[in-house]
Amino acid sequence: MEYIQSVIAKNLFNLRKSRNLTLDQVSERTGVSKAMLAQIEKGKSNPTVTTLWKIANGLQVSFTFFTKEESPKVKKININELNPISDHEGQYLVYPFFPYRPETKFEIYIVELKPGCTHDAKPHQGEEYILIKEGILTVHLQEDHYVLESGDALQFTGTTTHRYINTTEELASFFLVMYYPEPEM
């Protein structure tokens, strides 16, 4: 069995079981025969794009839902393997260790501010959690100022106007967790 075929098989089976649907019910919703669905779930048939679209539409999931692989149980990342996102001509560097995923609702970065750098962050949804790795960082939150050193942490809502400043001659580096809670209804 081809690898992608096994991924599609597993995802279809797991989706059907999580919704407590029978093959007959999925067939009714999708217009794909029960026999074909069973063959796909067993990995014995590689569905066409058209068939996969019928299944996706009938079950109201994205087309790519069926090709999505599980996240690895363990993921090791080294900062030297990452390409930072930079601003201020390389004076402000953001290393995206764990980008946002809807199922986790957070993202994790290491941010570096070179000596003398000031970065005005745009207000955004969610919350920020900062833990100073090294150096000294000044954080302005509207009218309040916080001077943070290695081992200090700060939490605030992203909708607050905020600015990061390194007034020292040394690198300031911090871990940044951005958390996006469910929107209130």
C-alpha positions, -999 to 999 in steps of 0.1 A, spaced: 0 0 0 13 35 -9 20 58 20 -6 85 10 -31 58 5 -26 46 41 -29 81 55 -62 86 36 -74 53 49 -66 60 85 -81 95 84 -113 84 68 -117 55 93 -110 77 123 -133 105 111 -162 80 106 -156 64 140 -154 97 158 -188 107 144 -203 73 151 -212 68 115 -217 35 96 -204 30 61 -240 31 49 -245 66 65 -213 79 50 -223 65 16 -257 83 19 -240 116 28 -213 114 1 -227 96 -28 -198 72 -28 -207 35 -26 -203 16 6 -180 -9 -11 -157 19 -23 -156 35 11 -147 1 27 -119 -4 1 -106 31 8 -107 26 46 -88 -7 42 -62 9 21 -70 -13 -9 -82 15 -31 -66 48 -39 -95 73 -43 -95 97 -72 -95 134 -65 -132 135 -75 -141 108 -50 -121 124 -22 -139 157 -29 -173 139 -27 -163 124 7 -150 157 20 -181 177 9 -204 150 23 -187 149 57 -181 187 57 -143 186 61 -116 201 40 -101 181 11 -67 182 28 -81 167 60 -76 133 44 -40 138 36 -30 154 69 -5 134 89 -4 132 126 20 154 144 50 135 156 49 126 193 83 141 198 97 170 178 133 182 184 143 216 170 176 235 172 177 272 168 204 268 142 180 249 120 155 278 119 154 308 96 145 338 117 120 365 107 138 398 110 129 434 114 148 466 119 176 455 95 183 423 114 183 439 149 150 422 159 149 384 152 120 360 157 127 323 156 95 303 150 100 271 171 63 259 171 41 279 148 4 282 155 -19 252 151 -56 255 157 -57 223 179 -31 238 203 -41 275 201 -6 287 208 28 294 191 63 295 206 92 317 196 126 328 207 130 366 201 164 384 201 168 421 203 203 434 195 217 462 216 198 495 212 169 479 193 133 491 199 104 471 184 68 484 184 46 454 183 12 457 166 -18 450 189 -33 416 182 -57 390 196 -47 366 223 -22 367 252 16 370 254 38 352 278 74 363 280 102 345 298 136 363 296 164 339 285 193 363 287 200 400 289 177 428 300 145 437 282 123 467 289 86 462 279 63 492 276 26 483 280 7 515 273 19 538 301 36 511 323 72 500 320 87 467 331 124 460 332 129 422 329 161 402 335 171 366 330 145 344 348 118 371 349 84 365 332 56 387 321 20 380 308 -3 405 291 -31 407 266 -19 413 230 -46 440 225 -25 462 248 -1 486 229 33 472 236 70 479 228 101 458 234 133 478 241 169 467 246 187 497 261 219 478 270 251 469 251 242 431 253 218 409 234 184 406 250 167 372 243 133 358 254 109 330 249 75 342 237 44 321 239 14 336 220 -19 320 232 -52 324 213 -82 314 234 -115 305 218 -134 336 207 -163 345 230 -197 339 215 
